[in-house]
Amino acid sequence: MRLEIDWTRCDGHGLCARLLPELISLDEHGFPVFTDRRVDQQLARHARRAVAVCPRLALRLEQTSPSHPVR
């Protein structure tokens, strides 16, 4: 899976970074910065929770195809 964000929706609430600090930090304005967009199986539950609580529905998880590796 891979994390994606709709920047037109994100208001920088920062909940995603609090729930998934392994993959997301915040910039100086409170907007998410991804250290890695790939979500391994160990973090999948936390990533789904971060997506679910995003107040602006800006964060989403997309399935990645084995034939198309994530960059």
C-alpha positions as CSV (number, residue, x, y, z in Angstrom):
1,M,0.0,0.0,0.0
2,R,1.0,3.6,-0.5
3,L,-0.1,6.8,1.2
4,E,-1.4,9.6,-0.9
5,I,-2.7,13.0,0.0
6,D,-5.0,15.5,-1.7
7,W,-3.2,18.8,-1.0
8,T,-6.3,20.8,-1.9
9,R,-8.1,19.3,1.1
10,C,-5.3,19.2,3.7
11,D,-5.5,21.9,6.3
12,G,-2.5,20.8,8.4
13,H,-4.4,19.5,11.4
14,G,-1.5,17.0,12.0
15,L,-3.5,14.0,13.2
16,C,-1.9,11.8,10.6
17,A,1.6,12.6,12.0
18,R,0.5,11.8,15.5
19,L,-1.0,8.5,14.5
20,L,1.8,7.5,12.0
21,P,5.0,9.1,13.1
22,E,7.0,6.3,11.5
23,L,6.1,7.6,8.1
24,I,4.8,11.2,8.6
25,S,6.3,14.3,10.2
26,L,5.1,17.9,10.1
27,D,6.7,20.9,8.4
28,E,6.9,24.3,10.1
29,H,3.3,25.1,9.1
30,G,1.9,21.8,10.4
31,F,1.5,20.1,7.0
32,P,2.5,16.5,6.6
33,V,5.9,15.5,5.2
34,F,6.3,11.8,4.2
35,T,9.5,10.1,5.1
36,D,8.2,7.1,3.0
37,R,4.9,6.7,1.3
38,R,5.1,2.9,1.3
39,V,3.1,1.2,4.1
40,D,4.3,-2.2,5.1
41,Q,2.1,-4.8,6.7
42,Q,3.3,-3.8,10.2
43,L,2.0,-0.3,9.8
44,A,-1.1,-1.0,7.8
45,R,-3.5,-0.8,10.8
46,H,-2.0,2.5,12.0
47,A,-2.1,3.9,8.4
48,R,-5.8,3.0,8.0
49,R,-6.5,4.7,11.3
50,A,-4.7,7.9,10.2
51,V,-6.7,7.9,7.0
52,A,-10.0,7.3,8.8
53,V,-9.5,10.2,11.3
54,C,-8.3,12.8,8.8
55,P,-10.8,15.6,9.4
56,R,-10.6,16.9,5.8
57,L,-10.5,13.4,4.2
58,A,-7.2,14.4,2.5
59,L,-5.2,11.2,3.3
60,R,-5.8,7.9,1.5
61,L,-4.3,4.5,1.0
62,E,-3.9,3.1,-2.4
63,Q,-3.0,-0.5,-3.3
64,T,0.2,-0.9,-5.2
65,S,0.6,-3.4,-8.0
66,P,3.5,-5.9,-7.7
67,S,4.3,-5.2,-11.3
68,H,4.6,-1.5,-10.7
69,P,7.0,-0.9,-7.8
70,V,6.5,2.2,-5.6
71,R,9.1,4.9,-6.1
